[in-house]
Amino acid sequence: MSPIRWPRADEEAAIRALAERCGVFRPEEIETLIEIFREACRRGFEESGYHFRVWAEERDGEIRGLICYGRRPLTRWSWDLYWLLVDPSAQRRGIGTALLRAMEAHVGREGGRWILVETATTPAYAPARCFYERHGFRLLAVVEDFYEAGEGLALYLKGLGPSSEASAPAAEARTRSLEEGGCPGVHGA
């Protein structure tokens, strides 16, 4: 039996405790996660648009990891990865990778082509940024002081399937064009 499953509404306290053990989230971020979880439990994971999966240990049922993602509003095939948490005591065991792969499989079955991740640029989030890069996410942009002074936003993108892989070189060429001032009449071009 796979340790990855849908969470139950009665696991809210365990999810909160997991987020707190991660040690990087502010109280308001944890409250947002819990509010989203409650909405998903109330409306249903599919209906709410928030897809949650947890990694629960087979021996004791303790939740060691969580992923939350959903279709990006107003897009046909783009998805957002909202949360990926792994208990610090269980990191480097493949839990995050397994949760990410489960998400990618689901998004692929739904016709998804793109997964976007927004994360912070602070040193505390360096392991998360390295994780995403190791798993094929490309850094698209950094916005300094996005969340607050000294805490910027790093935006990552990963393509799924051949159609997104084929468009990656064109996207990179457009990015280079923009960086080189490829817009006539803008920035002195």
C-alpha positions in Angstrom: 0.0 0.0 0.0 1.3 3.5 -0.9 2.0 5.8 2.0 0.5 8.7 -0.2 -3.2 9.3 0.4 -5.9 11.9 0.7 -5.8 13.5 4.1 -8.8 13.3 6.5 -10.6 16.3 8.1 -9.6 14.9 11.5 -5.9 15.3 10.7 -6.0 19.1 10.8 -3.9 19.2 14.0 -1.4 16.8 12.5 -1.1 19.1 9.4 -0.7 22.2 11.6 2.0 20.4 13.7 3.9 19.3 10.5 3.9 22.9 9.2 5.2 24.2 12.6 7.9 21.5 12.7 9.2 22.7 9.3 10.3 25.9 11.0 10.1 28.2 8.0 6.5 29.3 8.0 5.2 32.4 9.8 2.0 31.9 11.9 -0.2 33.6 9.2 1.2 31.3 6.6 0.3 28.3 8.7 -3.2 29.7 9.3 -3.6 30.1 5.5 -2.7 26.5 5.0 -5.2 25.4 7.6 -8.0 27.6 6.1 -7.3 26.1 2.7 -7.4 22.6 4.2 -10.7 23.3 6.0 -12.2 24.6 2.7 -11.0 21.6 0.8 -12.5 19.2 3.5 -15.8 21.1 3.5 -16.3 21.4 -0.2 -14.3 18.3 -1.3 -10.8 18.3 -2.7 -11.8 18.2 -6.3 -14.6 20.7 -6.0 -12.6 23.2 -3.9 -9.7 23.2 -6.4 -7.2 22.4 -3.7 -5.7 19.0 -4.2 -4.1 17.7 -1.0 -2.1 14.5 -0.6 -0.2 13.4 2.5 2.6 10.9 3.2 1.6 8.9 6.2 4.0 6.4 7.8 2.6 2.9 7.5 3.7 1.8 11.0 2.0 4.6 13.0 0.0 6.7 10.5 2.0 9.8 11.4 1.9 12.4 8.6 5.5 13.1 7.5 4.8 15.1 4.3 2.1 17.1 2.5 1.5 18.5 -0.9 -1.2 21.0 -1.9 -1.7 22.1 -5.5 -4.4 23.3 -7.9 -5.3 24.4 -11.4 -4.1 28.0 -12.0 -7.2 30.1 -12.4 -8.1 31.4 -15.9 -5.7 29.0 -17.6 -6.3 25.8 -19.7 -3.3 23.7 -18.6 -1.3 25.5 -15.9 -1.2 24.4 -12.3 0.2 25.9 -9.1 2.1 24.0 -6.5 1.0 25.8 -3.3 2.6 23.8 -0.5 5.2 21.0 -0.2 6.1 20.1 3.3 8.3 17.3 4.6 9.0 16.8 8.3 12.6 17.8 9.0 13.2 14.5 10.8 12.1 12.6 7.6 13.9 14.7 4.9 16.3 13.1 2.4 14.2 9.9 2.4 12.4 10.6 -0.9 9.1 11.8 0.6 9.1 15.1 -1.2 10.1 13.5 -4.5 7.3 10.9 -4.1 4.7 13.6 -3.3 5.9 15.7 -6.3 5.8 12.7 -8.6 2.2 11.9 -7.5 1.2 15.5 -8.2 2.9 15.5 -11.6 1.1 12.2 -12.5 -2.3 13.7 -11.5 -1.7 17.0 -13.3 -0.6 15.0 -16.4 -3.8 12.9 -16.3 -5.7 16.2 -16.2 -4.0 17.5 -19.3 -1.7 19.9 -17.4 1.4 21.2 -19.2 2.9 23.6 -16.7 3.5 23.7 -12.9 4.4 27.0 -11.3 6.0 27.3 -7.9 6.4 30.5 -5.9 8.9 30.4 -3.0 11.0 32.8 -1.0 14.5 33.9 -1.6 15.7 33.9 2.0 18.4 31.4 3.1 15.8 29.4 5.0 14.2 28.5 1.7 17.5 27.6 -0.1 16.8 23.8 0.4 13.4 24.2 -1.2 14.8 26.1 -4.2 17.5 23.4 -4.7 14.9 20.7 -4.5 12.8 22.3 -7.2 15.9 22.8 -9.4 17.0 19.2 -8.9 13.5 18.1 -10.0 13.5 20.0 -13.3 12.0 23.3 -12.3 13.6 26.4 -14.1 13.9 29.7 -12.3 11.9 32.2 -14.3 12.1 35.3 -12.2 13.2 36.9 -8.9 11.3 39.8 -7.4 13.3 41.4 -4.6 11.5 42.5 -1.4 8.2 40.9 -2.7 7.0 39.5 0.6 8.7 42.0 2.8 12.0 43.9 3.0 14.8 41.3 2.4 12.4 38.5 1.4 12.0 38.2 -2.3 9.9 35.9 -4.5 11.5 33.2 -6.7 9.2 31.9 -9.5 9.9 28.4 -10.9 8.3 26.6 -13.8 8.3 23.0 -14.9 6.9 21.6 -18.1 5.2 18.3 -18.4 5.1 16.2 -21.5 6.4 16.7 -25.0 4.4 19.8 -25.9 5.9 21.8 -23.0 9.4 20.5 -23.6 9.2 21.5 -27.3 8.1 25.0 -26.3 10.9 25.5 -23.7 13.6 26.6 -26.2 11.2 29.2 -27.7 10.3 30.5 -24.2 14.0 30.8 -23.3 14.6 32.7 -26.6 11.8 35.1 -25.7 13.3 35.6 -22.3 16.8 36.3 -23.8 15.1 38.8 -26.2 13.4 40.6 -23.3 16.6 40.7 -21.3 18.5 42.1 -24.3 15.9 44.9 -24.7 14.0 43.3 -27.6 11.0 45.6 -27.3 11.3 48.5 -29.8 10.7 51.8 -28.1 11.1 50.4 -24.6 14.2 50.9 -22.4 16.0 52.9 -25.1 15.7 50.1 -27.7 
